[in-house]
Amino acid sequence: MIEKDNRPVNLNLLTISLPIIGVSSILHRISGLAVFFSFPLVVWLFSISLKSEESFSALANLYQTSLILKAMTYLFLVGFSYHLLAGFKKLVSDAFGVGETLQSGRMLSWIVFGATFIVAMLFLFLIF
């Protein structure tokens, strides 16, 4: 006899109410993917800046005048910061067992979000 499957079939993440730990995990993966795909651009900009003194000056002038380049730098730094903080939370959880309970996992997720917000405001102040 085949039993009826009662598992949910709606996998739309916009309609599912995820706990903060799940949101943190998904954002950690998204930020890792974004950092991975933006890394070639960062390496290219570093290579331009190290080519010669003139290319460094041209890049510095472009950075001073281009709002798009500043915004891209800001988004990269915030994404990298979140990925770094969430990864550190994951490593501490795996190595020392901190955050394994539901309550402590929630608290650590909110701490990561708060620390990322503070770092994002710092980068906003420094870049713009």
C-alpha positions as CSV (number, residue, x, y, z in Angstrom):
1,M,0.0,0.0,0.0
2,I,1.4,3.4,-1.0
3,E,1.1,6.1,1.6
4,K,0.2,9.7,0.6
5,D,3.3,12.0,0.7
6,N,2.5,15.0,3.0
7,R,5.7,16.9,2.4
8,P,5.3,20.4,1.1
9,V,5.7,20.8,-2.6
10,N,5.9,24.7,-2.7
11,L,9.5,25.5,-3.1
12,N,9.1,29.2,-3.8
13,L,11.5,30.9,-1.4
14,L,9.5,34.1,-1.5
15,T,6.4,32.4,0.0
16,I,8.2,30.3,2.6
17,S,8.8,32.0,5.9
18,L,12.5,31.0,6.6
19,P,14.0,31.4,10.0
20,I,16.9,33.9,10.3
21,I,19.4,31.0,10.3
22,G,18.1,29.9,6.9
23,V,18.2,33.4,5.5
24,S,21.8,33.8,6.8
25,S,22.8,30.5,5.2
26,I,21.3,31.4,1.8
27,L,22.8,34.9,1.8
28,H,26.2,33.4,2.7
29,R,26.0,31.2,-0.4
30,I,24.8,34.1,-2.6
31,S,27.6,36.4,-1.3
32,G,30.2,33.7,-2.0
33,L,28.9,33.3,-5.5
34,A,29.0,37.1,-6.0
35,V,32.5,37.4,-4.6
36,F,33.6,34.5,-6.8
37,F,32.3,36.1,-10.0
38,S,33.5,39.6,-9.2
39,F,37.0,38.4,-8.3
40,P,38.3,38.6,-11.9
41,L,37.3,42.3,-12.1
42,V,39.1,43.0,-8.8
43,V,42.3,41.2,-10.1
44,W,42.1,43.2,-13.4
45,L,41.8,46.5,-11.5
46,F,44.8,45.6,-9.3
47,S,46.8,44.6,-12.4
48,I,46.0,48.0,-14.0
49,S,47.0,49.8,-10.9
50,L,50.3,47.9,-10.7
51,K,51.2,48.3,-14.4
52,S,52.8,51.7,-14.2
53,E,52.6,55.0,-12.3
54,E,50.5,56.6,-15.1
55,S,48.0,53.7,-15.1
56,F,47.7,54.0,-11.3
57,S,47.0,57.7,-11.6
58,A,44.5,57.2,-14.4
59,L,42.7,54.5,-12.3
60,A,42.8,56.8,-9.2
61,N,41.3,59.7,-11.3
62,L,38.6,57.4,-12.7
63,Y,37.8,56.2,-9.2
64,Q,37.4,59.7,-8.0
65,T,35.0,60.6,-10.8
66,S,33.1,57.4,-11.4
67,L,30.1,56.7,-9.1
68,I,29.6,53.3,-10.8
69,L,33.1,52.2,-9.9
70,K,32.6,53.4,-6.3
71,A,29.3,51.6,-6.1
72,M,30.9,48.4,-7.4
73,T,33.7,48.6,-4.9
74,Y,31.2,49.2,-2.1
75,L,29.1,46.2,-3.1
76,F,32.1,44.0,-3.4
77,L,33.4,45.0,0.0
78,V,30.1,44.6,1.7
79,G,29.5,41.2,0.0
80,F,33.0,40.0,0.9
81,S,32.6,41.3,4.5
82,Y,29.3,39.4,5.0
83,H,30.7,36.3,3.4
84,L,33.8,36.5,5.7
85,L,31.7,37.1,8.9
86,A,29.2,34.3,8.1
87,G,32.0,32.0,7.2
88,F,33.7,32.7,10.5
89,K,30.5,32.0,12.3
90,K,30.2,28.7,10.4
91,L,33.8,27.8,11.3
92,V,33.3,28.6,15.0
93,S,30.1,26.6,15.0
94,D,31.8,23.6,13.4
95,A,35.1,23.7,15.4
96,F,33.7,24.7,18.9
97,G,30.0,23.9,18.8
98,V,29.0,27.5,19.4
99,G,25.6,28.2,17.8
100,E,24.4,24.7,17.5
101,T,21.2,25.3,19.5
102,L,18.4,27.1,17.9
103,Q,18.6,30.1,20.3
104,S,22.3,30.6,20.0
105,G,22.2,30.1,16.2
106,R,19.6,32.8,16.0
107,M,21.7,35.1,18.1
108,L,24.8,34.5,16.1
109,S,23.0,35.1,12.8
110,W,21.7,38.5,14.2
111,I,25.2,39.3,15.3
112,V,26.6,38.6,11.8
113,F,23.9,40.8,10.3
114,G,24.6,43.6,12.8
115,A,28.3,43.4,12.3
116,T,27.8,43.5,8.5
117,F,25.6,46.5,8.8
118,I,28.3,48.3,10.9
119,V,31.0,47.4,8.4
120,A,28.8,48.5,5.5
121,M,28.2,51.9,7.1
122,L,32.0,52.2,7.7
123,F,32.7,51.4,4.0
124,L,29.9,53.8,2.9
125,F,31.6,56.6,4.9
126,L,35.1,55.7,3.6
127,I,34.2,55.3,-0.1
128,F,31.6,58.0,-0.7
